[in-house]
Amino acid sequence: MLNLQLARKYSRAIFEIAQEEDKLVPYGKELADIRAGLDSVPAAKAFLTNPVVETKAKKDLLTKLFEGEVSEDIYHFLLLLADKRRIGLMDAIEEQYRAMSNKARGIVIADVTTAGKAGEAEQKKIKDRLAEITGKTVELRLHENPALIGGVVVKIGDRRIDGSIAGRLETLKKELLASK
């Protein structure tokens, strides 16, 4: 819980800087790239999160990896995280930043589960319909679950829309059992 609160604090700070400089999208991309880069090299991530390793050594590694590769603000943000021994919160910070950035830009993330692979036309149709329902720009995260048989299940935040055949069959089953 404390780590989530700290991640919110740091993500809020970099979010406010990004907003002031009108760089929500570029900073978000840089944070996502840094997160992916650290995740792809577990040894570097372990080194940066090891409490025994001196801060100077961590900052030296961050300098070698990111100086000149990312914007000055993001670079100094990484050094601050190293100073405060919070680089281990990078995943949570990036997630929180993305959520704040999406909210500020009127974007919602829809987790869309289909029985099989959704084609481009089907994705566009789902995206357009969800944009119409929510009144916001929609980004899809696609999942597959053959147990749905057909149709689609959409989850946006706390809201769940079940338009699957399996869902309809389950509803019908409950109705039939309730009428006995």
MOQUI-V283219 format. One record per pair of residues at least 12 apart in sequence whose ideal C-beta (glycine too) atoms are under 7 Angstrom apart, sorted by the first residue. I is the first residue (numbers start at 1). J is the second residue. D is the distance in Angstrom with one decimal. If there is no record, write none. Layout:
BEGIN
I_J_D ; I_J_D
END
This chain:
BEGIN
3_89_6.1 ; 3_92_6.5 ; 4_92_6.3 ; 6_86_6.3 ; 6_89_5.9 ; 7_89_4.7 ; 7_92_3.5 ; 7_93_4.9 ; 7_96_5.4 ; 8_96_5.5 ; 10_81_6.9 ; 10_86_6.4 ; 10_89_6.6 ; 10_93_5.1 ; 11_93_4.6 ; 11_96_3.6 ; 11_97_4.3 ; 11_100_6.6 ; 14_27_6.6 ; 14_77_5.3 ; 14_97_6.3 ; 15_97_5.6 ; 15_100_4.7 ; 15_101_6.7 ; 17_73_5.6 ; 19_104_6.9 ; 24_101_4.8 ; 24_104_6.4 ; 24_105_6.5 ; 27_71_7.0 ; 27_74_6.1 ; 28_97_6.1 ; 28_98_6.0 ; 28_101_5.0 ; 30_70_4.8 ; 30_71_6.3 ; 30_74_4.8 ; 31_74_6.9 ; 31_94_4.6 ; 31_97_5.6 ; 32_94_5.9 ; 34_66_6.9 ; 34_70_6.9 ; 34_90_6.8 ; 35_90_5.6 ; 35_91_5.9 ; 35_94_4.5 ; 38_90_6.2 ; 44_61_6.8 ; 47_61_6.5 ; 48_61_6.7 ; 48_87_4.7 ; 49_87_6.1 ; 49_88_4.0 ; 51_85_6.9 ; 55_82_5.8 ; 55_83_6.1 ; 58_82_4.5 ; 58_87_6.8 ; 59_79_5.6 ; 59_82_5.0 ; 62_78_5.1 ; 62_79_6.2 ; 62_82_5.9 ; 66_78_6.0 ; 106_136_4.9 ; 106_137_5.7 ; 107_136_6.5 ; 107_137_4.7 ; 107_139_5.9 ; 108_134_5.6 ; 108_136_4.9 ; 108_138_5.7 ; 108_156_5.5 ; 109_139_5.3 ; 109_141_6.1 ; 110_130_5.4 ; 110_138_5.3 ; 110_140_5.5 ; 110_154_5.5 ; 110_156_4.8 ; 111_141_5.0 ; 111_143_6.4 ; 111_155_4.4 ; 112_126_5.9 ; 112_140_5.2 ; 112_141_6.9 ; 112_142_5.5 ; 112_143_6.9 ; 112_152_6.1 ; 112_154_5.4 ; 113_143_4.3 ; 113_145_5.1 ; 113_148_6.6 ; 113_152_6.9 ; 113_153_4.5 ; 114_144_6.2 ; 114_148_6.8 ; 114_152_5.2 ; 115_145_6.7 ; 115_146_5.6 ; 115_148_4.3 ; 115_149_5.8 ; 115_150_5.2 ; 116_144_6.4 ; 117_144_6.4 ; 118_142_5.9 ; 123_140_6.1 ; 126_140_6.7 ; 126_152_6.6 ; 127_140_5.8 ; 130_154_6.7 ; 134_156_6.7 ; 147_166_6.0 ; 148_164_4.1 ; 148_165_6.7 ; 148_166_4.9 ; 149_164_6.8 ; 149_165_4.0 ; 149_166_5.1 ; 150_164_6.8 ; 150_165_4.4 ; 151_163_4.7 ; 151_164_3.8 ; 151_165_5.1 ; 152_164_6.4 ; 153_167_6.7
END
